[in-house]
């Protein structure tokens, strides 16, 4: 679907439901954007004209390429492109999908990002409300976020459905939609959603990172001492008498908590006199 066709399609009937892009506004912390969305849904203002937003237009222009690139590199097929789906019960919830992955039913979402501000964690957090909303509408367990950056980089992330996030999202959307129907002014939801969980799917070469090299060297150098330390701690725990609240000797003190856990600390001055206890 072209950008002009998409804009016409959206402007006709998107006031009748909450979609994935609306979910982003509802879960965000910009009250001005929330009030504008509320007025749009009530028909008091026209939807924002995004024809002059270059980033949005780049996203529209690269969406087909994004989908084809994902299919080529993943071996998967994306169907139901630009299909609008309504929730079977909550008819005020809908999703206009970039597609669904055949075979798995995962929601497919294509995005464009600027290279100098891009990180996978930020991208997942930015689009989390939209992804969780769309997954809820179609009862999908996962979503695939396919991102092309202006730096010629392609990133694929798999995001699982998050029941806690979806519960908070649904609560916020219900409150917002009641305001649309009743005419009451909405307020920011004001609850921090959980951080997105990203499914680990990549093998990353860290050989170019100086920080990685530095700490990898420390890790390798101290591993033997760490293992020896851990083994000694286990043996010391066995030596602490069952009825001892505290055991001290040779510069080490063991303390037993009320729950029975034993912890150790090093004494600056060895208190060998305690050993007789």
N, C-alpha and C positions, 0 to 999 in steps of 0.2 A: 504494500500500500504506500503511495507517495505521501510526502509530507503534507501537501495541500489537501489530499483526500482524507488523510488521517485527521487534520484539523477540522474539516467540515463534519466528519463523522462524530468526533468528540463533542463539537459545539452543539449538535442537535439534541443529544439526550443524556449527556454525562451529568446533568443536574439531578437526574432521578436516582442516582446511586453513589456510593463511595467506592472509588477504584483504588488501585495500587498506588498511583501517584498522589492521590488524596491522603492515603494512609501516612505517607512520608511527612506531609504538612501537619497532620493531626498529632503525630508522635514527636514532632520537632519542638523547638523552644522559641519560635518566632510568632509572637501574638498578632502582628500585623498580617502575616501570611495566613494565619488561622482565620482571622476576621474576614479577609478577602475571600477565602474559600467558602466561608459560611454565606457571604452575600451572593457568591456565584451560585451556590446550591439553591438559594432562595429566589434566584432570578433577578436580584437587585442590580447586579453588574454583569457585564459580559466577561467571559473567560479571558484571561491574560493573553495578549497577542505575542506569541513566541517566534513569529516569523523572522524577527530581527535578532534573535538570540543565537549567536554562531555556534555555541557548544551544543545546544539542542538540535540545531539543523545538521551539525556534523554527526550527531547520534542517529538522526533519521537517515542521513545519506549513507552511513556505514552499516546500517542494520542488516541489510541483505548480505553484504560482504562478511560481516561478523558471523552470521548464521552459516554461510557456506564454509568459512574458515574453520569454524567449530566442527562441522560435519566432516571436513577433510582430515582434521587432526585427531578427532576422537573416534571416527568410524561409526558414529551414531547418526540417526536421522531425526531431523526436527520437523514435526507436523503441526497442524492447528495454528498456523502462522496468523497473527492478528485476529484470532478468534475471541469474541466476547462471551464470557461465561458468567452466569448469575449463580449465586449460592442457592442451593435447592430449598432452603427454608427462609433464610434472611435475604429477602429479595432486594433489600437496599444495599447489598454487598455484591460487587461484580469485579471481574478482572478482564482486562484486554491483554491477552497473552502475546508475547513475542514468539511463543511456540511452546511445544511440549516434546520431550524426548520419547520417541517411540520405544516401546519395550519396557521402559521404567516408569513412564508417566511423570517424570520430573518436569517441573516448570523451567522453561528456558527464558533467560533475560539477557538481552544484548545491550551493552553500554559502551560509550566512548568516554575517555578520560584524558586530561592533560598530563603529560609525562612528568613535569617538574613538581607536581603536587600529589603524585600517585603513590599509594601503598595499599597492599591487599587488605590489611586490617581496616584502614579508613574506608576503603571501597565497600567492604562487607557491612560496616556499620552504617554508612550513608544509605545503602539500598535495602537494609534489613527490613524496615517496615513494609516496603513494597513487596519484597519476596515472601515474607511471612503472611501478608494479606492474601497474595495470590495463591500460596500453598493452601491456606485455609479454605478459600473459595472452591478450589477444585479437589480438595482432600488429597493433596500430594504430600509425600513424605520428605522429598528433597527438592532443591532448586539448583539449577546450574547458572552461575553468573559468568558470562563470557564478555571480557573487556578488551577492547582495542585502544591503545594509547596513541597519542600524537607522535610518540617517539618510535613507532613501528614495533611495539611490543604487544603480544597477545597473552592474556592471562585467563585461565579457567579456574573457577572455584566452585566447589560443591557445598551448599549450605543445607543442613538438615532442618526439618521443621522443629521449632522450639515451643513446646506447650506453654511454658511460662510466659514467653514473649507474646505468643498468640492470645493468651488470656488477658494480658494487659492491653494489647492492641484492640481486642474486641470490646473491652470495657470502655476504652477511650472513644472508639468509633460509635458505640451505642450512645454515649453521652453527647457526642457531637451531633449525631443524627436527630436526637430528641430536640436539640436546640434548633436545628434546621426546620423541623416540623412545627415546633411551638413558637418560633420566633425569638427565643431567648438567646442573649448574647453568650457565645461559648467562651471558655477560658482554657488556658493551657492545661494539659493533663497533669503535668508536674510530678510524674513518677519516672525515675531513671530505669529504662529497660535493661535487661541483662545484656552483657557483651555478646556479640555474635560468636557462634562456634563454627569454625571453618574445618571441613573435613580434610585431613592431610592426604594429598594425592601426588606431591611432587618430590623428586630427589634433587637437592640443591647443592651445587659445587661452591663451597665457601673458601676455596684456596686463594681467592683474590682479596680476602678480608684480613687486614693486619690485626685487628682486634681478635678475630677468631684464632689466628696463628699464635698470638701472645697467650691467650688463655688456654689454648690447646696444649701449649708447651708446659704451662703450669700444671695442668691436669695430668699429663703424662709423667712429669717429674715427681709429683706428689702421690701418685696412685698407690705405689707400694707402701709408703708410710701410712696412707689412709687405711689400707687393708689391714696392716699390722695393728694400727690404733684400734680399729673396730673389733678385731679378734681379741685384743687385750681387754677391752671394755666388757666383752661378753664373758671372759674368764673371771674378771673382777666381780661381776654381778653374781656369779656362782659362788664366790667365796664369802659374800656378805651373809652372815647368819640370819636365819628366818626371823628371829625376834629383835634384830638390830634396827634401830631407827637411824643410826648414823655409824659409819665405820671410817676410821682415819688411820693413815700410815704411809710412810715414805713419800710424803708430799702430795698425797691424793686423798680427797674426802668423798665418800659416797653417802648420799642421803636418800632415805626412803620416804616417799610421799604418802599421804593418807590412802591413796588408791593402790599403793604397793609398787608404783614405778620408782626405779632407782636412777638417780642422776649423779654425775661426777663433776667435781671442779678441782682445780690445781691450787694448792696452798703455796703462798710465797715462802713461808717458813715451815719446813716439815714438822708436824706435830706427832712425833713417834710415840709420845707418852700415851696417846689415846689407844694404841694397839692393845694394851693390856685389858681394855674394856671388851 
